[in-house]
Amino acid sequence: MSTFLNLNDTRVRSVDYFTQAPWNDIEGQDVPYYPPKATNINNLTFVINGTGAPGIFNSSTTPKEIYGLYNWCNMPHTRSSEYKTPAKEYKLQYVEIIQRHHKRTPYSSNTFFREDVTWSCEGQGPLYGAQSSTGQGKDTEAVHWQAYSDPLNPWTNTIGPGFVNSTCQFPQITSEGLEDSITHGTDLRNVYASRLGLTSKFDPSKVHIRVTNNEITSQVASGLLKGLFPSTPSSNIEVQIQSSTFDSLEPTYSCPNANNLKSGFTTGSKGQIWQDHLNAAKSIYASLDAVSGIDPNDGGWHASFDHYYDNLSAKLCHSKSLPCSVNDTSLCVSESMAETVFRLGNWEYSYLYRDAPDTAAYSALRYGAWVLEMRGRLQLWVDGKGDVKYYHNVHRARWINIPLLGFLQVDVMVAFELYQKDNTQDHFLRVLWGGQPMETSTPLGVLDMIPIDDFFKYIDSMVGSASSLYSVCTQ
């Protein structure tokens, strides 16, 4: 029987339970499922009829007394003020970070045909260019993309102006998001630089930064690097990126069986709960459509609340007003309506990646390749062959929510810390979420100085070998 474990398993307590996943059931029927705890996040009745937002959606600042609370605008992360140093006999050897992006403009697919507010990115935005290893191309200039439109182009208004005369890319990390990225890098530097022996200059032999093919991850990395390594000359810094055809971080590698599982519990035979939530939210959709002008029959905008979630949260995070109809300014999205959208969006994430019974199998398939890569990096240090001390992954928001929830119940930024105990060959792992040791209901318990072999057994139980993962994904 395939063995997958959900972190909200309250029945399993022995690490001996972990066995190598043989992957003999691609449909997920025999995959052990341990549902998450019932909270207001996954209570559809509360989501539809309740009040309040499930976290902070209107500011990058989280008050110190509640730091660690979900903040969509600016993720909780490891900071000196909350960091707890383990006992002296444990020496930090290696750190791996995985995080989502910082504040950005919404995706163009999530903007209304005509927005009632403006959004300017004058003097800010993404940089692009090319460089060669020798010759004149070794020292080239980066170019700054500045969006514009020309009324003489007859197609300018055929697809909707969105934010009229905007100079932004949709999406792009905003100046506020870039500042948050720099602060994030500075906070991480204050915690890890001295503990890992890192200097204030970027050293590619000791530090690796990884991004995806989504440009906003590189934009975030540019800010992180400034905060992490403030003495590095302003120059091109090499970051790692995999091909868009098999990127494990995005992830984009082909896994039809994972896609089939997800389709099954949304639009397929196991998707009744998903369909019920869409039916329960019809009146909410109608109110939103009246403001946005979105066609009620538009299947993309009404397959989930992802479009409205992105549109409204991006505006609030940048202190912009909630939208009103451009045809009837008396019709506006209220604060309570926006909060309902955020509750629905979080319910959808919880259902898609935690609550539906096949989510554990889906997560293992969809993100298993990256987890195996991280396992290999940890193994190098366990074997005494490690060189890179700090590895930082940056990717778009939803992908850290999607697959890793099935592994570690993570949300926005996770730090994996590998320690070796003095005078021994024993290695231990601590996993921080929002700067604090992560609590799970798996046999691993609190991920605070757990034996690394136990963590490896857990990964093996979820993913199996690389060859078996590939086989199950593609067969």
C-alpha positions in Angstrom: 0.0 0.0 0.0 1.3 3.5 -0.8 2.1 5.5 2.3 1.3 9.2 2.4 1.0 11.1 5.6 -0.9 14.3 6.1 0.4 16.6 8.9 -2.8 16.7 10.7 -2.7 13.0 11.5 -3.6 12.8 15.2 -3.5 9.0 15.3 0.1 8.1 14.2 2.8 8.8 16.7 5.7 6.4 15.9 8.4 7.2 13.3 8.6 3.5 12.7 5.3 3.9 10.8 7.2 5.5 7.9 7.9 3.1 5.0 9.1 3.7 1.5 6.2 4.7 -0.7 5.9 1.9 -3.3 3.4 4.0 -5.4 1.1 1.2 -6.4 -2.0 3.3 -6.4 -2.0 6.3 -8.6 -5.7 7.0 -8.0 -5.2 7.7 -4.3 -7.9 5.3 -2.9 -5.4 3.5 -0.6 -3.5 6.6 0.4 -4.0 7.2 4.2 -5.8 10.4 4.7 -5.8 12.3 8.0 -8.0 15.4 7.7 -6.9 18.8 9.1 -8.5 20.2 12.2 -11.8 21.9 11.9 -11.3 25.7 12.0 -13.0 28.8 10.6 -10.7 28.5 7.6 -12.3 25.3 6.4 -15.8 25.8 7.8 -17.8 26.8 4.7 -20.8 28.0 6.8 -18.5 30.5 8.6 -16.8 31.4 5.4 -20.0 32.4 3.7 -21.8 33.9 6.7 -19.0 35.0 9.1 -17.2 38.2 9.5 -13.6 39.5 9.3 -10.6 38.7 7.2 -8.4 35.6 7.8 -5.3 37.7 8.5 -3.8 41.0 7.4 -4.6 42.2 3.9 -4.1 46.0 4.1 -0.6 46.5 5.5 3.0 45.2 5.3 3.3 45.8 9.0 2.4 43.2 11.6 2.4 44.4 15.2 5.1 42.8 17.2 2.7 41.3 19.7 0.9 39.3 17.0 3.9 38.7 14.7 3.5 35.4 12.9 -0.1 36.1 12.1 -1.0 35.4 8.5 -0.1 38.6 6.5 -0.9 38.4 2.8 0.9 41.7 2.1 4.2 40.8 3.8 4.9 37.3 5.0 6.1 36.5 8.5 9.7 35.4 8.4 12.7 34.7 10.6 13.9 37.7 12.5 16.4 38.3 15.4 13.6 39.5 17.7 11.8 36.2 17.6 14.7 33.8 16.8 15.6 31.3 19.5 19.2 29.9 19.4 19.5 26.1 20.2 21.7 24.8 22.9 25.4 25.4 22.5 26.3 21.8 21.6 24.5 22.2 18.3 26.3 23.9 15.5 24.4 25.3 12.5 25.8 23.9 9.3 23.3 24.6 6.6 20.1 26.7 6.0 17.6 26.4 3.2 14.8 28.9 2.8 11.7 28.7 0.6 9.4 31.7 0.3 6.8 33.3 -1.9 7.1 36.7 -3.5 6.5 40.1 -1.9 3.8 42.7 -2.8 3.0 43.1 -6.4 0.5 44.4 -8.9 -2.2 41.9 -9.8 -1.9 39.6 -12.8 -3.4 41.1 -16.0 -5.8 38.1 -16.1 -7.1 39.3 -12.7 -7.9 42.9 -13.7 -11.3 44.2 -14.7 -11.9 45.4 -18.3 -11.7 48.9 -17.0 -10.5 49.7 -13.4 -11.8 52.8 -11.6 -8.4 53.5 -9.9 -5.0 54.3 -11.4 -1.8 52.5 -10.8 1.5 54.1 -11.7 4.9 52.5 -11.7 6.8 55.5 -13.1 10.5 55.1 -12.4 10.2 51.6 -11.0 9.9 48.2 -12.5 11.8 45.1 -13.8 15.3 45.2 -15.3 16.3 43.0 -18.2 19.4 42.5 -20.3 22.1 40.0 -21.5 25.7 39.4 -20.8 28.5 37.4 -22.4 31.6 35.9 -20.7 34.1 37.8 -22.8 34.4 40.8 -25.2 32.3 43.9 -25.1 29.2 42.0 -24.1 30.8 41.3 -20.7 29.9 44.7 -19.5 26.4 45.7 -20.8 23.6 47.8 -19.4 20.4 46.5 -18.0 17.2 48.0 -19.5 14.2 49.0 -17.4 10.8 48.0 -18.7 8.3 51.0 -18.6 4.8 50.1 -19.8 3.0 52.5 -22.0 0.2 52.5 -24.6 -0.3 54.5 -27.8 -3.8 55.5 -28.9 -2.7 55.1 -32.6 -2.5 51.4 -32.0 -6.1 50.3 -32.9 -5.8 47.2 -30.7 -5.0 49.3 -27.6 -8.6 49.2 -26.2 -9.8 45.9 -27.6 -8.7 43.8 -24.7 -9.5 46.3 -22.0 -7.3 49.1 -20.6 -7.5 47.6 -17.1 -5.7 50.3 -15.1 -6.0 53.2 -17.6 -2.6 54.6 -18.8 -0.8 52.5 -16.3 3.0 52.4 -16.5 3.1 49.0 -14.6 3.6 45.5 -15.7 0.9 43.1 -14.5 2.4 41.5 -12.5 5.5 43.2 -11.2 6.9 43.6 -7.7 6.1 47.2 -6.7 8.4 49.6 -5.0 6.8 48.8 -1.7 7.3 45.0 -2.4 10.9 45.7 -3.3 11.5 47.5 0.0 9.9 44.6 1.9 12.2 42.2 0.0 15.3 44.2 1.1 14.1 44.3 4.7 13.4 40.6 4.5 17.0 40.0 3.3 18.4 42.2 6.1 16.4 40.3 8.7 17.7 37.0 7.4 21.3 38.4 7.4 21.0 39.5 11.0 20.0 36.0 12.0 22.2 33.8 9.8 25.3 35.6 8.6 27.3 35.3 11.8 26.0 31.8 12.5 27.0 30.5 9.1 30.2 32.6 8.7 28.9 34.5 5.7 30.5 37.8 4.8 28.6 41.0 3.6 29.5 40.1 0.0 27.8 37.5 -2.0 29.9 34.4 -2.4 28.5 31.9 -5.0 30.6 29.1 -3.5 28.8 29.4 -0.2 25.4 30.8 -1.2 22.9 29.8 -3.9 19.8 31.7 -4.9 17.1 30.0 -6.9 14.2 31.5 -8.8 11.6 30.2 -11.2 10.7 31.3 -14.8 8.2 33.7 -13.4 9.9 37.1 -13.5 8.5 38.3 -10.2 10.7 35.8 -8.4 13.9 37.4 -9.9 12.6 40.8 -8.9 12.2 39.6 -5.3 15.6 38.0 -5.4 17.2 41.4 -6.4 15.8 43.0 -3.2 16.7 40.0 -1.0 20.3 40.0 -2.2 20.7 43.7 -1.4 19.6 43.1 2.2 21.5 39.8 2.6 24.8 41.0 1.1 24.9 44.8 1.4 28.6 45.1 0.4 28.2 43.4 -2.9 28.9 45.8 -5.7 25.9 46.6 -7.9 26.4 44.1 -10.6 24.9 41.0 -12.1 24.6 38.2 -9.6 24.1 34.7 -10.9 21.0 32.8 -9.7 19.9 29.3 -10.4 16.9 28.5 -12.6 15.6 25.3 -14.2 14.1 24.9 -17.6 10.4 25.8 -17.7 9.7 22.3 -19.1 10.8 20.5 -15.9 11.2 23.1 -13.2 10.7 21.5 -9.8 10.3 24.7 -7.9 7.5 26.3 -9.9 6.7 23.3 -10.4 6.2 22.8 -14.2 7.3 19.2 -14.7 4.8 17.0 -16.4 2.7 14.9 -14.0 -0.6 14.0 -15.6 -1.6 11.8 -12.7 -1.3 14.6 -10.3 -3.5 16.7 -12.5 -6.0 13.9 -12.7 -6.2 13.7 -8.9 -6.9 17.4 -8.6 -9.5 17.4 -11.4 -11.2 14.5 -9.6 -11.8 16.4 -6.4 -12.8 19.6 -8.1 -14.7 19.0 -11.3 -14.8 15.2 -11.3 -16.6 12.5 -9.4 -15.1 13.5 -6.1 -15.7 17.2 -6.5 -19.2 17.7 -5.0 -17.8 19.7 -2.0 -16.1 22.0 -4.4 -19.2 22.5 -6.6 -21.3 23.0 -3.4 -19.1 25.9 -2.4 -19.4 27.6 -5.8 -23.2 27.3 -5.6 -23.2 28.7 -2.0 -21.3 31.7 -3.2 -23.5 32.6 -6.2 -24.9 35.7 -4.6 -21.4 36.9 -3.7 -20.3 36.4 -7.3 -23.4 38.4 -8.5 -22.5 41.3 -6.3 -18.9 41.3 -7.4 -19.8 40.9 -11.1 -22.1 43.9 -10.8 -19.1 46.1 -9.8 -16.4 44.6 -12.0 -18.5 44.1 -15.2 -17.3 40.5 -15.5 -19.7 38.4 -17.5 -21.5 36.0 -15.1 -21.0 33.3 -17.6 -17.2 33.7 -17.7 -16.0 30.3 -16.6 -12.5 31.4 -15.7 -13.6 34.0 -13.2 -16.2 31.7 -11.7 -14.2 28.5 -11.4 -12.7 29.8 -8.1 -12.3 33.1 -6.3 -8.6 33.4 -7.3 -9.2 36.2 -9.7 -11.2 38.4 -7.3 -8.8 37.5 -4.4 -5.8 38.7 -6.4 -7.4 41.9 -7.6 -8.8 43.0 -4.3 -5.8 42.0 -2.1 -3.3 43.7 -4.4 -5.2 46.9 -4.1 -5.6 46.8 -0.3 -2.0 45.9 0.2 -1.0 49.1 -1.7 -3.6 51.3 0.2 -5.8 51.7 -2.8 -9.6 51.9 -2.5 -11.8 49.0 -3.1 -13.4 49.1 -6.6 -16.6 50.8 -7.7 -18.4 50.2 -11.0 -17.3 52.6 -13.7 -20.9 52.6 -15.0 -22.6 53.1 -11.6 -20.4 54.6 -8.9 -23.0 53.7 -6.2 -22.1 50.1 -6.7 -18.9 49.3 -4.8 -17.1 46.4 -3.2 -17.5 46.9 0.5 -14.9 45.9 3.1 -17.1 43.1 4.4 -17.5 41.8 0.8 -13.7 41.8 0.3 -13.2 40.0 3.6 -15.7 37.3 2.4 -13.6 36.9 -0.8 -10.5 36.4 1.3 -12.2 33.9 3.5 -13.4 32.0 0.4 -10.0 32.1 -1.1 -8.4 30.6 2.0 -11.2 28.0 2.1 -10.4 27.1 -1.5 -6.6 26.7 -0.7 -7.4 24.6 2.3 -9.7 22.4 0.4 -7.5 22.0 -2.7 -4.3 21.3 -0.7 -5.4 19.9 2.7 -9.1 19.0 3.1 -9.8 16.9 0.0 -8.9 13.3 0.7 -6.6 13.0 -2.3 -4.5 16.1 -1.5 -1.7 14.2 0.2 -1.1 12.1 -2.9 -1.4 15.1 -5.1 1.1 17.1 -3.0 3.6 14.2 -3.0 3.4 13.9 -6.8 3.4 17.6 -7.6 6.2 18.8 -5.4 8.0 15.6 -4.8 10.9 16.5 -7.2 11.8 19.6 -5.3 11.6 17.8 -1.9 14.0 15.1 -3.3 16.4 17.8 -4.4 16.4 19.4 -1.0 16.9 16.0 0.6 20.0 15.6 -1.5 21.4 19.0 -0.4 20.9 18.0 3.2 22.4 14.6 2.6 25.6 16.2 1.3 26.2 17.9 4.7 25.3 14.7 6.6 28.0 12.9 4.5 30.5 15.6 5.2 30.6 16.8 1.6 28.6 20.1 1.9 30.0 23.3 0.6 27.0 25.6 0.0 25.9 26.9 3.4 22.8 28.9 2.4 20.3 28.1 -0.2 17.3 30.4 -0.9 14.3 29.5 -3.1 11.9 32.2 -4.3 8.7 31.4 -6.2 5.1 32.6 -6.7 2.7 32.6 -3.9 0.3 29.8 -4.7 3.0 27.1 -5.3 4.2 27.2 -1.7 0.6 26.9 -0.6 -0.2 24.1 -3.0 2.1 21.2 -2.7 4.1 21.8 0.5 0.9 21.9 2.6 0.7 18.2 2.0 4.3 17.8 3.3 4.8 20.3 6.1 1.6 22.4 6.5 3.6 25.5 5.5 2.2 28.8 4.4 4.5 31.6 3.2 8.2 31.3 4.4 9.9 28.2 5.8 13.5 27.9 7.0 15.1 24.4 7.2 18.1 24.5 9.6 20.6 21.6 9.7 22.7 21.2 12.9 25.5 18.8 13.9 25.9 18.0 17.6 29.4 18.6 19.0 31.8 15.6 19.1 29.3 13.4 17.2 28.3 12.6 13.7 24.7 13.2 14.6 22.6 15.7 12.6 19.4 17.3 13.6 16.8 19.4 11.7 14.8 22.4 12.8 12.1 23.8 10.6 10.9 27.4 11.3 7.6 28.8 10.1 7.1 32.5 10.8 10.4 32.3 12.7 9.3 29.7 15.2 9.6 25.9 15.2 6.8 24.4 13.2 4.2 22.3 15.0 2.8 19.3 13.2 0.5 16.5 14.2 2.6 14.0 12.3 4.8 11.4 14.0 7.6 14.0 13.8 5.8 16.3 16.2 7.3 19.7 16.6 10.1 20.1 14.0 12.6 21.3 16.6 15.9 19.5 16.5 14.5 16.2 15.2 17.0 13.5 14.0 17.7 14.1 10.3 17.2 10.4 9.6 13.6 10.7 10.9 13.0 13.5 8.4 14.5 11.5 5.6 12.2 8.6 6.4 9.3 10.9 6.3 10.3 12.2 2.8 10.8 8.6 1.7 7.3 7.7 2.9 5.8 10.5 1.0 7.7 10.4 -2.3 9.6 7.2 -2.6 12.6 7.2 -5.0 13.1 9.6 -7.9 12.5 6.8 -10.4 9.2 5.8 -8.8 8.0 9.4 -8.6 8.8 9.8 -12.3 7.1 6.5 -13.2 3.9 7.3 -11.3 3.7 10.8 -12.7 4.0 9.7 -16.3 2.7 6.2 -16.6 
